[in-house]
Amino acid sequence: MSKSEIRLRCWITLEQQKFFGPGRVELLNWVEKEGSVSKAAKKMGMSYKKAWDMIHDLNTRGQQPFVTLRKGGRKGGGAEITTSGKQFLNKYAQLLQKLQTVIEEESEILRLL
């Protein structure tokens, strides 16, 4: 007997283009943990350029920047999630939890399979 489940991936779009979703959540979480875009990219197995492009997109298309970047120097560069970026991550997590609750409440449909 196979196991059935309802799965959902939630994306937020701006001007009919993907803006925020699971990949960017993961990237921002790694940036927060590592303090670096390059280290976050490495943890995710993606190129630095792709990670930087994602951060640049968040920072330029969002109402406020998600990440602040510090250029390298004697102490090296770094990255930090902004307060508004953290707030957005929290709101997105709340949205996902609400959606998961709906999925759990409606999971009786699986019995009809």
All heavy atoms as an XYZ file, in Angstrom:
908
protein
N       0.844     -1.189      0.000
C       0.000      0.000      0.000
C       0.886      1.248      0.000
O       1.817      1.357      0.790
C      -0.892     -0.028      1.246
C      -1.913      1.041      1.282
S      -3.181      0.588      2.492
C      -3.359      2.105      3.307
N       0.623      2.183     -0.904
C       1.446      3.385     -0.979
C       0.910      4.445     -0.024
O      -0.280      4.498      0.260
C       1.459      3.935     -2.406
O       0.162      4.342     -2.777
N       1.816      5.266      0.435
C       1.432      6.347      1.345
C       1.074      7.585      0.524
O       1.806      7.972     -0.376
C       2.584      6.663      2.298
C       2.232      7.731      3.291
C       3.336      7.992      4.266
C       2.881      9.110      5.186
N       3.796      9.409      6.216
N      -0.045      8.164      0.821
C      -0.493      9.372      0.125
C      -0.296     10.575      1.033
O      -0.418     10.474      2.246
C      -1.970      9.252     -0.249
O      -2.189      8.156     -1.086
N      -0.036     11.696      0.414
C       0.117     12.926      1.181
C      -0.221     14.117      0.304
O      -0.173     14.032     -0.925
C       1.531     13.056      1.748
C       2.604     13.211      0.704
C       3.999     13.332      1.290
O       4.141     13.712      2.464
O       4.952     13.036      0.570
N      -0.550     15.198      0.928
C      -0.760     16.459      0.238
C       0.507     17.273      0.453
O       0.943     17.460      1.589
C      -1.980     17.221      0.801
C      -3.239     16.382      0.669
C      -2.130     18.567      0.098
C      -4.439     16.963      1.383
N       1.090     17.737     -0.644
C       2.311     18.541     -0.552
C       2.048     19.909     -1.162
O       1.313     20.038     -2.129
C       3.449     17.854     -1.289
C       3.783     16.511     -0.640
C       4.936     15.849     -1.305
N       6.125     16.631     -0.979
C       7.285     16.491     -1.607
N       7.400     15.636     -2.583
N       8.337     17.208     -1.263
N       2.686     20.904     -0.596
C       2.480     22.272     -1.044
C       3.809     23.012     -1.026
O       4.574     22.896     -0.065
C       1.487     22.970     -0.098
C       1.207     24.437     -0.349
C       0.359     24.594     -1.602
C       0.478     25.045      0.836
N       4.077     23.736     -2.087
C       5.222     24.654     -2.121
C       4.645     26.047     -2.325
O       3.876     26.272     -3.245
C       6.180     24.298     -3.245
C       6.973     23.045     -2.940
C       7.921     22.673     -4.048
N       8.944     23.651     -4.335
C      10.173     23.659     -3.812
N      10.517     22.729     -2.950
N      11.055     24.563     -4.153
N       5.023     26.937     -1.474
C       4.465     28.285     -1.489
C       5.497     29.276     -2.026
O       6.593     29.394     -1.485
C       4.042     28.675     -0.066
S       3.386     30.338      0.049
N       5.133     29.970     -3.090
C       5.955     31.029     -3.665
C       5.198     32.346     -3.593
O       3.987     32.383     -3.823
C       6.267     30.737     -5.136
C       7.510     29.941     -5.317
C       7.602     28.579     -5.421
C       8.827     30.442     -5.385
N       8.910     28.216     -5.556
C       9.693     29.339     -5.535
C       9.378     31.713     -5.318
C      11.063     29.471     -5.636
C      10.747     31.842     -5.425
C      11.577     30.723     -5.578
N       5.913     33.408     -3.340
C       5.351     34.753     -3.406
C       5.883     35.363     -4.695
O       7.088     35.291     -4.968
C       5.756     35.588     -2.177
C       5.135     34.971     -0.922
C       5.346     37.047     -2.349
C       5.599     35.587      0.373
N       4.992     35.937     -5.483
C       5.417     36.558     -6.731
C       5.238     38.071     -6.649
O       4.368     38.574     -5.937
C       4.612     36.025     -7.942
O       3.245     36.328     -7.756
C       4.778     34.518     -8.093
N       6.082     38.761     -7.375
C       5.969     40.211     -7.562
C       5.965     40.443     -9.063
O       6.843     39.926     -9.772
C       7.160     40.952     -6.952
C       7.222     41.120     -5.457
C       8.518     41.817     -5.057
C       6.040     41.891     -4.923
N       5.002     41.179     -9.535
C       4.908     41.494    -10.962
C       5.011     40.225    -11.814
O       5.735     40.175    -12.788
C       5.968     42.523    -11.341
C       5.783     43.829    -10.592
C       6.946     44.792    -10.755
O       7.909     44.466    -11.467
O       6.875     45.866    -10.148
N       4.311     39.192    -11.397
C       4.189     37.914    -12.090
C       5.517     37.157    -12.212
O       5.670     36.290    -13.053
C       3.553     38.099    -13.466
C       2.155     38.674    -13.378
C       1.513     38.881    -14.723
O       2.166     38.975    -15.737
N       0.190     38.930    -14.724
N       6.488     37.479    -11.362
C       7.757     36.750    -11.321
C       7.989     36.256     -9.905
O       7.713     36.966     -8.934
C       8.934     37.649    -11.722
C       8.931     38.040    -13.172
C      10.170     38.851    -13.514
O      10.818     39.436    -12.653
N      10.495     38.902    -14.796
N       8.523     35.027     -9.811
C       8.823     34.492     -8.488
C       9.744     35.440     -7.744
O      10.703     35.963     -8.299
C       9.496     33.126     -8.602
C       8.561     32.033     -9.010
C       9.286     30.696     -9.050
C       8.348     29.584     -9.463
N       9.061     28.297     -9.564
N       9.411     35.633     -6.476
C      10.213     36.528     -5.641
C      10.745     35.819     -4.404
O      11.900     35.968     -4.040
C       9.378     37.746     -5.224
C      10.089     38.663     -4.271
C      11.134     39.456     -4.698
C       9.719     38.729     -2.936
C      11.809     40.290     -3.817
C      10.375     39.558     -2.050
C      11.427     40.341     -2.489
N       9.895     35.040     -3.743
C      10.300     34.448     -2.467
C       9.685     33.076     -2.319
O       8.506     32.888     -2.588
C       9.835     35.346     -1.313
C      10.537     35.080     -0.024
C      11.767     35.630      0.233
C       9.960     34.254      0.919
C      12.422     35.378      1.432
C      10.603     34.001      2.116
C      11.838     34.558      2.366
N      10.495     32.140     -1.889
C      10.020     30.782     -1.682
C      11.039     29.955     -0.927
O      11.973     30.496     -0.317
N      10.900     28.640     -0.970
C      11.728     27.748     -0.153
C      13.245     27.904     -0.345
O      13.992     27.878      0.625
C      11.270     26.353     -0.585
C       9.912     26.545     -1.157
C       9.894     27.924     -1.738
N      13.689     28.084     -1.573
C      15.127     28.224     -1.818
C      15.703     29.477     -1.192
O      16.796     29.466     -0.617
N      14.972     30.544     -1.278
C      15.453     31.803     -0.708
C      15.378     31.779      0.816
O      16.222     32.372      1.482
C      14.697     32.982     -1.307
C      15.089     33.122     -2.781
C      14.408     34.231     -3.495
N      14.834     34.189     -4.890
C      14.902     35.246     -5.675
N      14.550     36.421     -5.227
N      15.312     35.119     -6.918
N      14.394     31.071      1.339
C      14.338     30.888      2.796
C      15.599     30.172      3.252
O      16.263     30.594      4.210
C      13.086     30.085      3.211
C      13.173     29.661      4.673
C      11.826     30.890      2.976
N      15.927     29.081      2.570
C      17.114     28.310      2.939
C      18.375     29.171      2.821
O      19.231     29.156      3.712
C      17.228     27.068      2.062
C      18.386     26.177      2.455
C      18.508     24.922      1.609
O      17.696     24.697      0.696
O      19.456     24.153      1.878
N      18.493     29.927      1.732
C      19.665     30.790      1.551
C      19.778     31.805      2.684
O      20.848     31.977      3.278
C      19.599     31.498      0.199
C      20.723     32.490     -0.098
C      22.085     31.797     -0.091
C      20.481     33.195     -1.420
N      18.676     32.475      3.002
C      18.719     33.470      4.078
C      19.056     32.834      5.422
O      19.809     33.415      6.219
C      17.389     34.227      4.162
C      17.086     35.170      2.996
C      15.699     35.773      3.140
C      18.138     36.259      2.876
N      18.532     31.648      5.672
C      18.864     30.958      6.925
C      20.350     30.622      6.997
O      20.973     30.768      8.054
C      18.006     29.707      7.098
C      16.577     30.042      7.491
O      16.309     31.046      8.121
N      15.645     29.188      7.103
N      20.930     30.190      5.878
C      22.364     29.907      5.870
C      23.195     31.188      6.013
O      24.223     31.197      6.691
C      22.770     29.133      4.619
C      22.504     27.673      4.711
C      21.646     26.937      3.944
C      23.086     26.747      5.646
N      21.654     25.612      4.344
C      22.541     25.478      5.386
C      24.011     26.867      6.676
C      22.884     24.344      6.106
C      24.361     25.745      7.399
C      23.808     24.503      7.117
N      22.754     32.260      5.374
C      23.463     33.541      5.524
C      23.451     33.947      6.990
O      24.474     34.387      7.545
C      22.844     34.643      4.629
C      23.361     36.023      5.019
C      23.117     34.364      3.156
N      22.307     33.787      7.635
C      22.194     34.127      9.056
C      23.159     33.292      9.895
O      23.839     33.808     10.782
C      20.743     33.912      9.518
C      20.495     34.252     10.969
C      20.472     35.746     11.254
O      20.472     36.552     10.326
O      20.454     36.090     12.447
N      23.239     31.991      9.620
C      24.110     31.098     10.395
C      25.586     31.329     10.113
O      26.408     31.300     11.020
C      23.771     29.631     10.095
C      22.455     29.182     10.662
C      22.137     27.747     10.240
C      20.717     27.400     10.641
N      20.195     26.220      9.977
N      25.915     31.542      8.825
C      27.316     31.620      8.416
C      27.881     33.034      8.387
O      29.097     33.207      8.410
C      27.493     30.978      7.030
C      27.141     29.500      6.977
C      28.118     28.640      7.760
O      29.311     28.990      7.860
O      27.675     27.596      8.288
N      27.003     34.028      8.275
C      27.472     35.413      8.196
C      28.163     35.729      6.885
O      28.949     36.672      6.799
N      27.859     34.936      5.855
C      28.554     35.077      4.584
C      27.707     34.492      3.461
O      27.165     33.392      3.600
C      29.889     34.332      4.671
O      30.408     34.029      3.408
N      27.638     35.213      2.341
C      26.917     34.712      1.177
C      27.682     33.547      0.560
O      27.092     32.541      0.174
C      26.675     35.830      0.137
C      26.045     35.266     -1.126
C      25.805     36.933      0.724
N      29.012     33.667      0.477
C      29.793     32.591     -0.144
C      29.717     31.298      0.671
O      29.568     30.207      0.103
C      31.255     33.011     -0.359
O      31.883     33.290      0.863
N      29.760     31.394      1.985
C      29.641     30.194      2.826
C      28.238     29.605      2.729
O      28.070     28.389      2.715
C      29.983     30.512      4.282
C      31.465     30.765      4.505
C      31.739     31.113      5.951
C      33.205     31.461      6.152
N      33.482     31.865      7.537
N      27.229     30.473      2.675
C      25.845     29.998      2.533
C      25.681     29.266      1.204
O      25.068     28.199      1.149
C      24.875     31.176      2.622
N      26.228     29.838      0.138
C      26.138     29.208     -1.185
C      26.808     27.840     -1.158
O      26.267     26.858     -1.685
C      26.792     30.102     -2.237
N      27.959     27.770     -0.535
C      28.684     26.495     -0.455
C      27.855     25.454      0.294
O      27.766     24.300     -0.129
C      30.032     26.708      0.241
C      30.915     25.490      0.246
C      32.250     25.796      0.893
C      33.255     25.923     -0.220
N      34.627     26.057      0.274
N      27.231     25.831      1.397
C      26.392     24.914      2.171
C      25.236     24.381      1.335
O      24.797     23.252      1.512
C      25.832     25.601      3.427
C      26.861     25.900      4.477
C      27.254     24.644      5.203
C      28.141     24.995      6.384
N      28.548     23.830      7.143
N      24.731     25.213      0.409
C      23.604     24.820     -0.427
C      24.028     24.136     -1.723
O      23.187     23.680     -2.488
C      22.749     26.050     -0.766
C      22.032     26.624      0.435
S      21.002     28.047     -0.007
C      19.734     27.264     -0.995
N      25.324     24.105     -1.985
C      25.804     23.507     -3.220
C      25.474     24.352     -4.445
O      25.258     23.824     -5.534
N      25.445     25.653     -4.277
C      25.160     26.535     -5.418
C      26.326     27.490     -5.607
O      27.143     27.680     -4.707
C      23.838     27.297     -5.235
C      23.895     28.491     -4.340
S      22.417     29.574     -4.352
C      21.059     28.488     -4.133
N      26.404     28.076     -6.771
C      27.488     29.013     -7.049
C      27.289     30.295     -6.244
O      26.156     30.665     -5.912
C      27.546     29.344     -8.540
O      26.456     30.166     -8.912
N      28.402     30.959     -5.962
C      28.340     32.241     -5.275
C      27.525     33.224     -6.105
O      26.709     33.974     -5.574
C      29.747     32.791     -5.032
C      29.734     34.203     -4.515
C      29.427     34.484     -3.191
C      30.009     35.276     -5.364
C      29.396     35.784     -2.710
C      29.970     36.580     -4.905
C      29.672     36.827     -3.573
O      29.629     38.122     -3.117
N      27.726     33.221     -7.429
C      27.004     34.152     -8.299
C      25.496     33.959     -8.198
O      24.752     34.933     -8.102
C      27.447     34.008     -9.746
C      26.689     34.981    -10.648
C      27.190     35.007    -12.039
C      26.462     35.939    -12.965
N      25.353     36.699    -12.538
N      25.047     32.711     -8.204
C      23.607     32.469     -8.100
C      23.078     32.972     -6.760
O      22.033     33.618     -6.699
C      23.286     30.989     -8.274
C      21.799     30.719     -8.215
C      21.442     29.295     -8.543
C      19.927     29.134     -8.463
N      19.482     27.820     -8.841
N      23.794     32.686     -5.681
C      23.369     33.145     -4.354
C      23.353     34.673     -4.306
O      22.403     35.276     -3.802
C      24.295     32.585     -3.280
N      24.405     35.296     -4.848
C      24.470     36.751     -4.843
C      23.333     37.337     -5.668
O      22.713     38.324     -5.264
C      25.821     37.232     -5.381
C      26.041     38.682     -5.067
C      26.667     39.196     -3.974
C      25.587     39.798     -5.837
N      26.634     40.575     -4.022
C      25.984     40.970     -5.161
C      24.893     39.930     -7.032
C      25.703     42.239     -5.634
C      24.612     41.207     -7.508
C      25.025     42.343     -6.811
N      23.033     36.734     -6.818
C      21.926     37.214     -7.658
C      20.592     37.124     -6.909
O      19.747     38.011     -7.026
C      21.840     36.416     -8.960
C      22.941     36.768     -9.952
O      23.629     37.800     -9.756
O      23.129     35.994    -10.919
N      20.398     36.045     -6.154
C      19.162     35.894     -5.379
C      19.057     36.982     -4.316
O      18.002     37.595     -4.129
C      19.103     34.499     -4.751
C      18.885     33.395     -5.771
S      19.146     31.726     -5.110
C      17.700     31.536     -4.083
N      20.156     37.235     -3.621
C      20.172     38.275     -2.575
C      19.945     39.650     -3.208
O      19.176     40.460     -2.687
C      21.504     38.235     -1.794
C      21.656     36.889     -1.164
C      21.650     39.425     -0.856
C      21.557     36.718      0.282
N      20.604     39.887     -4.321
C      20.444     41.166     -5.017
C      18.981     41.367     -5.428
O      18.430     42.466     -5.271
C      21.362     41.216     -6.241
C      21.252     42.489     -7.015
N      21.751     43.696     -6.560
C      20.674     42.758     -8.209
C      21.483     44.635     -7.443
N      20.824     44.088     -8.460
N      18.339     40.308     -5.928
C      16.936     40.386     -6.316
C      16.057     40.718     -5.107
O      15.183     41.589     -5.189
C      16.497     39.069     -6.953
C      15.095     39.137     -7.521
O      14.834     40.013     -8.382
O      14.248     38.321     -7.108
N      16.295     40.032     -3.985
C      15.527     40.324     -2.766
C      15.724     41.770     -2.332
O      14.766     42.464     -1.973
C      15.948     39.386     -1.631
C      15.519     37.930     -1.755
C      16.231     37.078     -0.712
C      14.012     37.792     -1.619
N      16.970     42.223     -2.365
C      17.287     43.572     -1.890
C      16.742     44.667     -2.794
O      16.389     45.741     -2.317
C      18.796     43.745     -1.734
C      19.327     43.118     -0.471
O      18.574     42.703      0.408
N      20.641     43.017     -0.378
N      16.671     44.408     -4.098
C      16.252     45.469     -5.013
C      14.761     45.453     -5.309
O      14.172     46.511     -5.510
C      17.034     45.408     -6.346
O      16.875     44.124     -6.932
C      18.499     45.702     -6.128
N      14.140     44.281     -5.320
C      12.705     44.229     -5.625
C      11.835     44.314     -4.384
O      10.661     44.640     -4.477
C      12.365     42.967     -6.411
C      12.932     43.008     -7.827
C      12.276     42.072     -8.793
N      12.101     40.736     -8.279
C      11.090     39.937     -8.613
N      10.180     40.341     -9.456
N      11.002     38.732     -8.114
N      12.389     44.002     -3.225
C      11.628     44.125     -1.988
C      11.515     45.582     -1.577
O      12.252     46.441     -2.066
N      10.588     45.855     -0.675
C      10.415     47.236     -0.215
C      11.626     47.710      0.583
O      11.951     48.888      0.576
C       9.156     47.360      0.632
C       7.893     47.264     -0.180
C       6.648     47.533      0.660
O       6.731     47.901      1.826
N       5.491     47.354      0.061
N      12.259     46.766      1.289
C      13.454     47.080      2.078
C      14.470     45.965      1.842
O      14.079     44.840      1.537
C      13.104     47.155      3.556
C      12.019     48.156      3.840
C      12.248     48.871      5.149
O      13.182     48.612      5.868
N      11.374     49.797      5.452
N      15.757     46.258      2.008
C      16.764     45.202      1.826
C      16.574     44.051      2.809
O      16.163     44.259      3.946
C      18.092     45.921      2.091
C      17.801     47.374      1.924
C      16.358     47.557      2.301
N      16.869     42.853      2.360
C      16.801     41.655      3.190
C      18.150     41.364      3.834
O      18.210     40.782      4.909
C      16.390     40.449      2.345
C      14.917     40.366      2.060
C      14.264     41.350      1.337
C      14.177     39.294      2.510
C      12.912     41.265      1.069
C      12.823     39.198      2.257
C      12.191     40.187      1.530
N      19.224     41.739      3.141
C      20.579     41.409      3.589
C      21.466     42.638      3.427
O      21.381     43.341      2.422
C      21.166     40.248      2.745
C      22.593     39.933      3.141
C      20.292     39.003      2.860
N      22.308     42.890      4.426
C      23.344     43.911      4.281
C      24.659     43.181      4.041
O      24.936     42.143      4.658
C      23.462     44.820      5.521
O      23.680     44.013      6.677
C      22.223     45.651      5.709
N      25.438     43.723      3.125
C      26.719     43.114      2.750
C      27.853     44.045      3.147
O      27.757     45.260      2.983
C      26.745     42.867      1.235
C      25.622     41.995      0.688
C      25.572     42.077     -0.832
C      25.813     40.565      1.136
N      28.925     43.458      3.670
C      30.124     44.214      4.002
C      31.233     43.747      3.076
O      31.484     42.552      2.954
C      30.537     43.967      5.456
C      29.537     44.493      6.463
C      30.004     44.277      7.893
N      30.392     42.902      8.207
C      29.548     41.907      8.470
N      28.256     42.112      8.441
N      29.986     40.697      8.754
N      31.881     44.693      2.433
C      32.980     44.351      1.529
C      34.148     43.798      2.316
O      34.322     44.107      3.485
C      33.414     45.583      0.743
C      32.332     46.118     -0.163
C      32.924     46.587     -1.440
C      31.839     47.212     -2.268
N      31.560     46.568     -3.483
N      34.942     42.982      1.635
C      36.133     42.393      2.258
C      37.133     43.465      2.659
O      37.094     44.590      2.210
N      38.017     43.101      3.471
C      39.060     43.997      3.964
C      39.965     43.181      4.856
O      40.103     41.972      4.690
N      40.581     43.814      5.805
C      41.483     43.093      6.712
C      40.748     41.993      7.467
O      41.290     40.925      7.702
C      42.129     44.067      7.683
C      43.096     44.999      6.978
C      43.699     45.989      7.896
N      44.526     45.296      8.904
C      45.073     45.895      9.923
N      44.898     47.175     10.095
N      45.787     45.221     10.783
N      39.510     42.263      7.856
C      38.734     41.265      8.597
C      37.840     40.440      7.677
O      37.103     39.583      8.143
C      37.876     41.957      9.663
C      38.698     42.633     10.737
C      37.811     43.228     11.790
C      38.672     43.886     12.864
N      37.880     44.452     13.931
N      37.898     40.713      6.384
C      37.057     39.983      5.439
C      35.665     40.583      5.361
O      35.277     41.404      6.176
N      34.918     40.174      4.343
C      33.558     40.669      4.159
C      32.580     39.870      4.985
O      32.952     39.009      5.791
N      31.336     40.137      4.778
C      30.321     39.401      5.503
C      28.931     39.813      5.064
O      28.771     40.692      4.213
N      27.965     39.151      5.612
C      26.567     39.437      5.285
C      25.726     39.235      6.536
O      26.037     38.392      7.378
C      26.088     38.507      4.171
N      24.672     40.012      6.619
C      23.780     39.934      7.777
C      22.343     40.157      7.314
O      22.085     41.007      6.462
C      24.181     41.020      8.780
C      23.443     40.987     10.067
C      23.954     42.046     11.037
O      25.016     42.639     10.796
O      23.256     42.286     12.025
N      21.432     39.378      7.876
C      20.017     39.559      7.574
C      19.540     40.820      8.292
O      19.801     40.999      9.480
C      19.180     38.341      8.042
C      19.733     37.037      7.499
C      17.706     38.512      7.659
C      19.755     36.917      6.017
N      18.823     41.668      7.569
C      18.312     42.900      8.167
C      17.115     42.596      9.070
O      16.532     41.512      9.009
C      17.864     43.895      7.081
O      16.769     43.318      6.369
C      18.992     44.250      6.130
N      16.750     43.566      9.873
C      15.571     43.419     10.730
C      14.333     43.161      9.881
O      13.527     42.281     10.192
C      15.376     44.672     11.605
O      16.544     44.850     12.413
C      14.161     44.550     12.497
N      14.183     43.903      8.797
C      13.008     43.688      7.936
C      13.083     42.327      7.255
O      12.049     41.681      7.050
C      12.861     44.814      6.912
O      13.986     44.899      6.077
N      14.282     41.862      6.924
C      14.441     40.523      6.357
C      14.021     39.450      7.349
O      13.331     38.486      6.989
N      14.401     39.626      8.603
C      14.008     38.675      9.647
C      12.490     38.688      9.853
O      11.873     37.639     10.030
C      14.719     38.997     10.956
C      16.197     38.686     10.932
C      16.866     39.107     12.216
C      18.373     38.938     12.130
N      19.061     39.402     13.326
N      11.911     39.877      9.828
C      10.455     39.985      9.983
C       9.739     39.275      8.837
O       8.748     38.582      9.055
C      10.030     41.461     10.044
C      10.413     42.144     11.330
C      10.141     43.645     11.306
O       9.964     44.250     10.240
N      10.118     44.254     12.480
N      10.254     39.446      7.618
C       9.642     38.793      6.468
C       9.755     37.275      6.592
O       8.789     36.555      6.340
C      10.298     39.277      5.168
C       9.511     38.927      3.943
C       8.572     39.805      3.441
C       9.695     37.719      3.293
C       7.828     39.484      2.308
C       8.965     37.384      2.171
C       8.028     38.268      1.672
N      10.922     36.787      6.992
C      11.108     35.342      7.204
C      10.113     34.816      8.233
O       9.522     33.753      8.054
C      12.527     35.044      7.679
C      13.592     34.890      6.614
C      14.982     34.834      7.257
C      13.355     33.666      5.759
N       9.927     35.548      9.316
C       8.981     35.133     10.353
C       7.549     35.108      9.834
O       6.800     34.163     10.109
C       9.088     36.036     11.584
C      10.353     35.791     12.369
O      10.926     34.713     12.328
N      10.809     36.801     13.086
N       7.159     36.131      9.084
C       5.804     36.176      8.529
C       5.596     35.039      7.526
O       4.536     34.421      7.484
C       5.524     37.520      7.849
C       5.314     38.646      8.814
C       3.999     38.461      9.541
C       3.612     39.695     10.298
N       2.393     39.481     11.068
N       6.598     34.754      6.725
C       6.516     33.662      5.755
C       6.375     32.329      6.488
O       5.562     31.484      6.101
C       7.747     33.677      4.849
C       7.713     32.651      3.753
C       6.986     32.865      2.588
C       8.424     31.461      3.867
C       6.960     31.917      1.571
C       8.399     30.511      2.863
C       7.675     30.751      1.710
O       7.649     29.815      0.715
N       7.135     32.140      7.555
C       7.037     30.913      8.353
C       5.637     30.782      8.955
O       5.076     29.679      8.999
C       8.101     30.904      9.453
N       5.061     31.880      9.409
C       3.693     31.860      9.946
C       2.697     31.471      8.859
O       1.764     30.693      9.100
C       3.325     33.218     10.534
C       4.056     33.544     11.818
C       3.805     34.978     12.272
O       2.910     35.660     11.775
N       4.610     35.437     13.214
N       2.896     32.003      7.665
C       2.027     31.654      6.539
C       2.124     30.156      6.241
O       1.107     29.488      6.065
C       2.418     32.465      5.301
C       1.737     32.062      3.990
C       0.229     32.242      4.060
C       2.336     32.847      2.830
N       3.341     29.631      6.194
C       3.520     28.200      5.935
C       2.840     27.353      7.001
O       2.247     26.317      6.693
C       5.005     27.848      5.852
C       5.762     28.390      4.646
C       7.209     27.933      4.711
C       5.123     27.986      3.338
N       2.905     27.791      8.250
C       2.262     27.044      9.332
C       0.750     27.040      9.155
O       0.100     26.015      9.351
C       2.653     27.619     10.693
C       2.109     26.809     11.857
C       2.537     25.347     11.802
O       3.700     25.037     11.693
N       1.576     24.437     11.869
N       0.188     28.172      8.776
C      -1.255     28.238      8.533
C      -1.653     27.323      7.380
O      -2.667     26.621      7.454
C      -1.679     29.671      8.227
C      -1.663     30.580      9.431
C      -2.040     32.000      9.049
C      -1.937     32.927     10.238
N      -2.231     34.320      9.879
N      -0.864     27.328      6.322
C      -1.151     26.463      5.175
C      -1.047     24.993      5.570
O      -1.867     24.173      5.151
C      -0.208     26.785      4.021
C      -0.395     28.156      3.376
C       0.723     28.443      2.389
C      -1.755     28.277      2.716
N      -0.056     24.662      6.399
C       0.094     23.282      6.870
C      -1.105     22.860      7.710
O      -1.564     21.732      7.610
C       1.396     23.129      7.672
C       1.704     21.708      8.060
C       1.855     20.788      6.860
O       2.431     21.144      5.853
N       1.329     19.583      6.970
N      -1.625     23.774      8.504
C      -2.809     23.485      9.312
C      -3.997     23.164      8.408
O      -4.737     22.211      8.661
C      -3.133     24.676     10.239
O      -2.014     24.884     11.112
C      -4.377     24.422     11.057
N      -4.175     23.946      7.358
C      -5.263     23.681      6.414
C      -5.076     22.315      5.763
O      -6.030     21.536      5.644
C      -5.348     24.793      5.340
C      -6.309     24.404      4.228
C      -5.761     26.114      5.969
N      -3.860     22.004      5.358
C      -3.582     20.699      4.743
C      -3.947     19.574      5.704
O      -4.589     18.598      5.320
C      -2.104     20.612      4.309
C      -1.884     21.492      3.087
C      -1.703     19.162      4.019
C      -0.431     21.654      2.704
N      -3.544     19.707      6.943
C      -3.856     18.669      7.935
C      -5.364     18.546      8.149
O      -5.888     17.438      8.265
C      -3.132     18.966      9.246
C      -1.638     18.760      9.135
C      -0.859     19.335     10.300
O      -1.466     19.774     11.289
O       0.385     19.355     10.211
N      -6.048     19.674      8.180
C      -7.499     19.659      8.378
C      -8.218     19.021      7.180
O      -9.263     18.408      7.345
C      -8.023     21.073      8.597
C      -7.620     21.660      9.933
C      -7.950     23.143     10.057
O      -8.405     23.765      9.072
O      -7.728     23.698     11.147
N      -7.664     19.165      6.017
C      -8.307     18.670      4.802
C      -7.741     17.324      4.337
O      -8.109     16.848      3.259
C      -8.161     19.712      3.667
C      -8.806     21.041      3.986
C     -10.312     20.939      4.207
O     -10.981     20.110      3.556
O     -10.831     21.710      5.044
N      -6.912     16.718      5.131
C      -6.258     15.478      4.700
C      -7.222     14.299      4.562
O      -6.870     13.278      3.994
C      -5.127     15.117      5.664
O      -5.667     14.823      6.950
N      -8.456     14.460      5.011
C      -9.431     13.381      4.860
C      -9.675     13.047      3.390
O     -10.107     11.941      3.069
C     -10.739     13.736      5.545
C     -11.480     14.879      4.870
C     -12.713     15.316      5.626
O     -12.597     15.589      6.833
O     -13.780     15.380      5.001
N      -9.373     13.962      2.497
C      -9.540     13.684      1.070
C      -8.689     12.491      0.623
O      -9.042     11.769     -0.296
C      -9.221     14.926      0.218
C      -9.711     14.739     -1.225
C      -7.739     15.236      0.240
C      -9.622     15.982     -2.061
N      -7.594     12.265      1.338
C      -6.694     11.153      0.981
C      -7.372      9.801      1.187
O      -7.012      8.819      0.529
C      -5.406     11.241      1.789
C      -4.555     12.481      1.518
C      -3.380     12.530      2.470
C      -4.107     12.545      0.081
N      -8.332      9.751      2.071
C      -9.041      8.479      2.298
C      -9.890      8.088      1.109
O     -10.310      6.933      0.986
C      -9.906      8.568      3.560
C      -9.085      8.600      4.842
C      -9.989      8.460      6.015
N     -10.840      9.654      6.121
C     -10.953     10.406      7.182
N     -10.308     10.097      8.279
N     -11.715     11.465      7.194
N     -10.180      9.024      0.245
C     -11.007      8.747     -0.930
C     -10.199      8.142     -2.075
O     -10.773      7.737     -3.081
C     -11.698     10.022     -1.399
C     -12.619     10.688     -0.386
C     -13.146     12.000     -0.932
C     -13.764      9.769     -0.005
N      -8.894      8.087     -1.913
C      -8.038      7.539     -2.977
C      -8.070      6.029     -2.983
O      -8.144      5.362     -2.023
C      -6.601      8.030     -2.805
C      -6.433      9.542     -2.922
C      -4.987      9.914     -2.666
C      -6.845     10.020     -4.307
